[in-house]
């Protein structure tokens, strides 16, 4: 038996995939001997948001409980026994145990020793990792919205580009994984080129059929990006009332999943500075990626100059968006 780890790093389709896994958990187990556990056997914590089509961090918290520094072999075995018991399966029945976690690209490199220890303690064959990568500038722009939406960021897009660090995080992940040898394998796909085929890529990695009566998530769009007007609203709220800001943002994306807008665009100068800063690191990364997952880093054509420099003093919202704001105000008093 092997562990299967989907390694997320934000804005690469993780929320949709985690919703898909949550609604197909029973079929994965019964028909394909793949366990996707959603309740931690040590803490009993159960996050049901993914099954409802809402943003979640996946089920990585189930595995993280035995990747902690203070977790010894005895606790690992107890975790394993309880995990199997609560799932109603035996080790001999299962082909794989599957986990998906949004922040693992950043966190997992420090936990590879504990992961290797877990494989040995439980006498598992190994672990297979799957990572979706995204072109750095495209990724940075998308993550900017996430930082405003959920992490209180108040700056504009160009402020964010100056502190964005994920290429370095990705390089570290790839280097540390390469040190693990064949016991911990890695498959990498490119999110931008597979955006319409994420579930197919997931099933291909798992070795499962495409047409097996799979269910679709409740929402076709999970954890959508904020529109530009919503971004302006949440940036302002981040500086006024952080708790209200988070609540409003959650209501907007969960209650109005159909809304879409073109992404904000940095100035030509900001794009050029970004490319110059990260080009050496991207070359190193591409040296460790397969051909189909190579990153592209170049200044986009016709990047407007100064688009972010003079934001409009006006914020325009629809009735539905205003309803989300009013509901949050009422809920928080």
Secondary structure, DSSP 8 states (H G I E B T S, - for coil): -EEEEEE--SSSSHHHHHHHHHHTHHHHHHHH-EE---B-TTT--B--TGGGT----BSHHHHHTTTSTT--HHHHHHHHHHHHHHHT--GGG-SEEEEEETTHHHHGGGGHHHHHHHHHHTT--EEEEEEEE--HHHHHHHHHHHHHHHH---S-HHHHHHH--HHHHHHHHHHHHHTTGGGEEEEEEEHHHHGGGHHHHHHHHHT--S-S-----S-SS-S----HHHHHHHHHHHTT-HHHHHHHHHHHHHH-TT---------HHHHHHHHHHHHHHHHHHHTTS-GGG-------TT--TTTTTS--S-----HHHHHHHHHHHHHH-
